């Protein structure tokens, strides 16, 4: 019953599977833990060409992390399993597992949140490693298990933290991330959703949250109740594909109406639709990006991974959008000044690489920051030239950027190298993750 077998189809052989053969001809196959009937059988071995297989997923009560992706062998012919928890070593004689992650930084962060006033507090959701809290200590503390999605901190009530698991499982902490005891997914409208559903907190009102499934859901009481602001097929909200990928909201201030942006297409879409409302969902208007590069073999498209509104524009008409496709011709960063009526490609000299996140500062230059597969880049207005921002950051996938303009702190959550933080210092870049008080060092294995 490897990967679920005939008793349980919960395996992920399309994604989590590896095969290796040691110098003696012993076979090893690794995959994903089977949480249902039929036993675990995430890692199996055979010394007779597969005639008989032995399950080594748990040996002497020790079980390595699940979701295996790689197999290698060391100089002593021990098998090394690479998975979402790092690296584990299996010695065949006597049989046993060893955790090799004491000084490795392999956590795959999905979404991070910065505290509004405390440099030493950061929260992060990580793939298959739950939700972790950094409290000015090199060791992060796990606050939730399973798949950790986007994690955020209210900018108006710093005791309120938010995190999610897969399948629109959304929770709130009211005690500064000590415990997540308030489920806030009841009342969400959802026929389907991305693996990790996107959401955004209003920076001027932490109780105001937009949450994306195949609907755009809105709450003004921190998740105690929800209304469907965007209903598929209604009021101009007409997505061709179902799931929302990103939501942005302009801060509510003065007489300016709130503007909401939603990019729709789903995780594996080639292109995105963008819908905009300035009357809280009474009417939506579609304002898509210009068509992106299409080559002979495949439409490479422009899937919008994130939209953010420019905090320097109180009207909410100036969002930025980034795309995470391999376009083969740039087109990764866009900006509009008229609610998407016309989008301007400001990719310019950025590497032609999937771009994942964007933030805009309130400094005198209105500096924009983007993260992609190679690092973090910045550009001042009018956004005609991009330069690598700071030093010391590994060349790694920057999945989520978060910016605290008041504290002049920029942080990036990476997929495989932890979280890194830098002082923007009025756009004079310091060194990423420098070991000074208040800096975030990439933490070792989560405890």
N, C-alpha and C positions, 0 to 999 in steps of 0.2 A: 504493500500500500504506500509506496513512495509517492510523495506529492499528493496524497489523498487516494490514489489508486481507484479501485472499483467501489470502495466503500464510501468514499467522500471525495467530491470533486472540488475541494477548496484549495488545491495546490496552484502554484503560479509558475508552471514550467515554461511559460512564454517569457518570463522575466527573471525569475530566481532559479537558476539552474547552472551547475558546473560539473564537469567530468574531468578526472585526472587519473593517471596511472603512474605508480612509483617504479623504482628501478627493478623491483622484484616481480612486476606484473600485477600487483594488487590494484584493483579498481576502486575508485571512490566516486560517488555521486552525491551532490549536495543540492538542496533546494530550499523550500520554505516549510516552516512548521505547519503540520496539519492539526488544526485545533478541534477536529471533530472525531467521529467514530473511525476506528481503524488504526489508532495509535499515532505517534509523532512522525517517525521516519523522515526526518529532514535531511539526515546524512546516513548513507548506507555504504557498505564496503563488501567486496568479494575477492577471494584469493583463488578462485577456480573459474575465471572468465565468465562470471555471472550466473553459474549454475546455482549457487547458494549465496544469498545476500544476508548480511548481518546489519542490524540497525545499531548505529553508534551515536544516535542523537543525544542520548543520556548515558553517561558512564559514571558509575559510583556516585550517583545523585547529582552530577555536574552536567549542566546543559548549556552549550554555547548559545549565543544569540542566533535568532532565526533570520530568514531572508538572505540566503547565501548566494554569492555571485562569482566567487573565484576559488580555485584550488591550486596550490603550489606545494613544493616539497623542499625541506631544508637539507643541509649536508648530512644529517643523520637519518634521512629517509622518513622523517616525521611529516605528516600531512598538515598543511597550513590552510585553514578555511577563512576566506574573506567574506564578511557579511555586513549587514547594517549596524552591527555592534562593534565592528573593527576586525581584529585578527585573533584567531584561536588556533592552538597547536594540538594535534592529536598524535600521541605516541602509541604505536601498535603493541609494544611489548615492554612492560606490562601496559595494557590499554588504559588510556586516561587523557583527559583534556586539561590544557593550561590556558588561562587568560593572559594574553600578551599586550593588554591595552593600558598598562599603568602610566605610560608616558606618550601615548599616541593621541592625537587630536583628530578624530575622524567623524565627529558628529555632523549630521546633515540637517542644518537648520532650514526651516520652511518660512517662518515669519517671526520677527523679533519686535519687542516694544521697549521704548525708553521711558524712564521715569521723568515727570515734568520738572522736578526740582533736585533730584538726587543723582549725582554722577555715578554713584556706585551701585545702582539698581537697574538690572536689565532682565527681561523675561524672553524666553525663546521656545518655540515649538519645533520639535525635531522628528524627522522621519524614523518611525519605529523605536524612538527613544523618549517619547513622552514630551512633557513640558518642563523646562528647567528654569530655575531662578538663580541669577548672579547677584550676590549681595556683598560686593567689594572684597571678594575672596576668590582665589584662583579656582577653587572647587565650586562647581555649580551643583545645586541641590534639586533633585527631581521632585516635582510637585504634581505630576500626573503621568500615567503610564500610557502604553499603546502607541498609536500614531499621533504625534503632536503636530497640529497644523499651525495656523496663524495665531500668534499670541500678542496681545496689546495691553497697554496701560492707559486708563482714562487720564486725559490731560487736565481735567477739572476736579477729579476726585481720585487722588493717588492711592487710595486704599482699594479701588476697584480695578481688578485685573480680569482679562478675558482670554479664554483659550478654547480650542475645538479639537475634536477627533474627526474621523471620517464620517461621512453620511449626515452632515448638518447636526452633529452633536456639539452643541454650543453651551459653555458654562461660564459662570462669573464667580469671582472671589471678592468678598467684601472685607477681607482682613489682610490685605496687602500680600496676597499670594501664598499665605500659609496653607489655606485649604480652598479648594474649588467645590463649594457645596450648593451652589445655586444653578440648577439647570434652567436655561433660558431659551430652549428650542421649542417649547410648547407654543403652538399658535403660528409657527413658521409655515408658510405655504411652500411646498416642495413636491414636485413630481419627480425631479431628479436634481443632481448637483454634481459639481466637480468632486474629485477625491477629497480635496480640501476646499471647502466653500469660501469664497472671498467675502470679506466684510471690511467696513471702515468706520472709525469713530469720528464724530464731529469734534474737531480740536477745540471749539468754543463751548461745547456741551457734551460731556462724556456719556450722558444718558441717551443721546441721539445717535443711533447706530443704523447703518444700512447693511443688509446681509443678502448675498446673492445665491439663489438656487437656480431653478428655471424661472423663478419669480424675482422681483426686487422687493425685499421685505424691509419694513421700516419700524423702528421703535423709538419712542421719546421717553421711555422710563427704564432704560438699561435692560430691556429684554423681558420685562414682566408681561408685556402684551405686544402684539405685532399687527401691522396692517400690510396688505399687499399693495405697494405703490405701483409696481410694474407687473401686470397680469398678461401672460402670453396671449397674443391675439386681441388685445383690448387697448383702446385709446392710443393706437399707433405703436404700441410695443409689440412688434411682430418679428421675433427672431426666427431665422430659417433653421438654426440649430438651437438646442434647448438651453444650454447652461451658461450662466453669467461667469465671466472670468475676472472682472474687476469692477469696482464701484468707486466713484469719487463724489464728494459733496462739497459745495462751497460753504464756508462758515456763514452762519446766519448773523448778520449785523446790520443795524440801521434799517433803511427802507429797501435795501436790495433783496429781491426774491432769492430763495434758495434754489440752486441749480444742481441737479443730479445727473451724473454720467454713468452709463453702464455699457461695458464691452461684453459682447455675447458671441459664443461660438463653441466653447468647450475646450478641454485640455489639449486635444489632438487636432484642433481645427487648423486649416491652412489660412483662413482669413477670418476677420471679425467684423461684426456689425457694431456700430456705436449708436446708442439711443440716448436722447437728452430730454429732460423735462425741467421747466422753470416754474411749474405750478403744482408740484408735489404729485405728479403722476396723472393729473387730469388729462393731459395730452403729452405724448412723446413724439419726438421727431428724430428720424434716422439721419445721422451725419457721419458717414463712414470715411475712413482714410482713403486717399487715392489708391488706385490699383497698384499692387506691388509686382516685382519681377516675376515673370513666368518663363521657365526655360523649356526646352524641347521635351524633357523627360517628366517633369513634375511641376505643378503649381507650388511655388515656394512661399508665396503669399505674405500677408501681414497680420499675424495673430497678435492682438493687443493683450499683453500680459498684465499691464498696469496703466491706469489713468490716475493722475493727481491734479488737483486744482492749484493754481498759483496763489499762494497766500497774500501776494502783493496786490492782487486785483479783487477788491471787495465785491465786484459785480458777479464773480464766478464765471466769467466768459472766457477765461484764459487757462484751459487745462493743457497738460502735457500727456502724451501717450507714448509708450515704448512697446516694441514688438520683439518677440523671441523666436522668430523664424530665421532660417538660413536663407536670406533673400538673394544672395549672389549678386547684389548690386547696392548694398547699403540699405537705406530706408528703415532705420531702427528707432528714430526719435522724431516725434512730431509735436507741433504746437499750433494752437489756434487762438485767435483773439475775438472770435465771434460765435462762441458756443459750438464750434465744429462746423459752421457754415462753410469754411474753407480751412484745410489743414496745410501747414507748411512743414516740409521735410527739413529738419535741422540736424540731420545725422552728420553731415559735413565730413570731417576727417576721422571719425570714430572707426575703430576696427569693424570690419564687416562680420559681426558676431552676434548671436542671439543676445538681446538686451532684456533684462529682467525687471529692473526697478528704476524709479526716478523720484527725486525730491527737489524742491525749490526753496532756497533760503530767503530770508527777509533782510539780508545785508544790503549795503548800498549798491552792489552790483547785481542783485537779484540772481545770485549764482544758482545754476542748475547742476545737479549731480546725477549720474547714471551708473548703474552697475551692469556688467555683462560677463561673458565667459572668461575674460582676461583680467578684470579688475574694476576699479572705480575711476571715473573721469569727471571733470568739472568744466563748466563754461559759463562766463558771465554774459549777461544780456549785451548784445542781441543774439547770442548763441551761434556764433559763426565759426568758432574754433574750440576743440576739446583737447584737454591735456590730462595725463594721469595725475590723480590727486594723492599727494602724500607719498610716503615711501614705507617699505617694510611689509606691505600686504602681499601674500602669496598670489601667484597667478592661478586663480581658482574661480569657480562659478559663484558670482555674487548674486544670490537669489533675492535678498530683501534689503533695501536701504531704509534706514529711519534717521530722521534729523530732528534735533532739539535746537531750534534757532536761538532760544533764550540762553541756553547753556553753551551754545556754539559747539555742539557735539554731533558728529556724524557716525553712524554705526552701520556695519554691513554683516548680515547673516549669510554664511557661505554653505555650500553643499559639499561638505567634506573636510573643511578646515576651521570650523567653529565660528565664533563671532569676533569681529575686530572693531575697534573704536578709534576715533581720531578727533582732536580739537580742530575746528575749522579756523579759529583765531582770526576772524575777519577775513577769511579766505587765504590766509597764509598757512599752507598745509604743514602740519607737524608730521611725526612718524606714526604710522599705524601700529597700534598695540604696544606702544612704548611702556616699559615697566615702571611707571610712575603712579603715585596715588591717584585713584580715580580711573586709571586706564583699565581696559579689559584685555587680559591675556587669554589666548585660546585655552580653554580649560581642558584638563585631562579627562579620563573616563568619568562619566556622570555618576555621582554617588547619591 
